Amino acid sequence: MSERQGRRILLVVGGGIAAYKALELVRLATKAGIAVTAVLTEAGARFVTPLSLQALTGERVYQDLWSLTDESEMGHIQLSRAADLVVVAPATADLLAKLAAGLAPDLASTLLLATDKPVLAAPAMNVRMWEHPATVANRELLRGRGVRFVGPDEGEMACHEWGPGRLAEPAAILAAIEAELAAGAALAGRHVLVTAGPTQEPIDPVRYLGNRSSGRQGYAIAAACAALGARVTLVSGPVSMAGPSCVKLVRVETAAEMLAACEAALPADAAICAAAVADWQVAAPATEKLKKPQTPMLSLVPTPDILATLAAAGPSRPPLVIGFAAETNDVVRNATEKRRLKRADWILANDVRPETGIMGGAHNAVTLITGEGAETWPDMPKEAVAARLADRIATALRAS
Ligand code: CTP
């Protein structure tokens, strides 16, 4: 995949009368130098033929999840990631619902679920379907997860009703594709270092001091930066997740190992310290398992502060050093103070009281604190926080 040259989209053609416009979209995209891998749903194949798509893309068209040939040539996971952008045109109410619910009964929906690339949807459906509360909820959910939309346009539809629901014009979809591809390369040539997960500080060979961090926010940031074209080194404490694709994952256990791995990864254009590093380590971990009936007294010493060390790294200091502040009270005030003490450029403050469900959860509500002040972001999925942060990093690095 990394040897692939040029720009490529994966185009999912859903079922609907507007599917014929997908052919014009393919023609315009290939003319603009964008290679197209086409995937046709069963319903899509009722409106356009694989042969027309094949003729226009100049490549084989994928239709069947269970096709052994597909699996031997290119597995569906690889297919979902072998493009810079996934475009769904027309995106039917059914496809949006499947994606929102995480259903994967066919090749198109499986690819949408498996991809780690940005998704651009061009909806087309009857106006009542578009305005149905189920579709409204699905698209809001998908927007929150970072799916982008182009259209639908308003006008008379094939069913002779009037309103929003018409597929955007192919030229408008192409413009949106061009914009996504340009944004997608916003961190090209940059090296981003991310720390994630908890650290585990040994007490003896079988016990450790740890915390509840899932690593989810840090992994999402690493994936979002990679999606913008950055080379990413993700230094992670023990978590149960697999590393995002296209990211160099360095697994560590202790704070000291995390610091050493970060320093070895420098230079970097940006460092994002999302790890929940243990604050203390046992001064002298036992070499043999501690036994009852004695109750051990643990003597603790502070762990190295990775964020503060990177922010004070002299000539090898990354131009943008970003930390998180996990607080349970006076969140913004404490986080602002943390930014000053640790000399971070930005701090993302979050309220980790158990009732917020943030630590270990799927959502995050952050306040971004920079030299210019504090900016509170709405509660959103951690992936959306990551995408927004990656955009901000790209903008800041461009300006520096
Ligand atoms: N951090 C770090 N190394 C440490 C401790 C924290 O790199 N040894 C980083 C975290 O990754 C985070 C930021 O510092 O980006 C703040 O972490 P937080 O847990 O909120 O604060 P602490 O520094 O641990 O301070 P306290 O627990 O006293 O609030």
Boltz pocket constraint, residues with backbone or C-beta under 6 A from the ligand:
constraints:
  - pocket:
      binder: B
      contacts: [[A, 195], [A, 255], [A, 273], [A, 274], [A, 275], [A, 276], [A, 277], [A, 278], [A, 279], [A, 303], [A, 304], [A, 305], [A, 306], [A, 307], [A, 308], [A, 322], [A, 323], [A, 324], [A, 325], [A, 326], [A, 327], [A, 338]]
      max_distance: 6.0
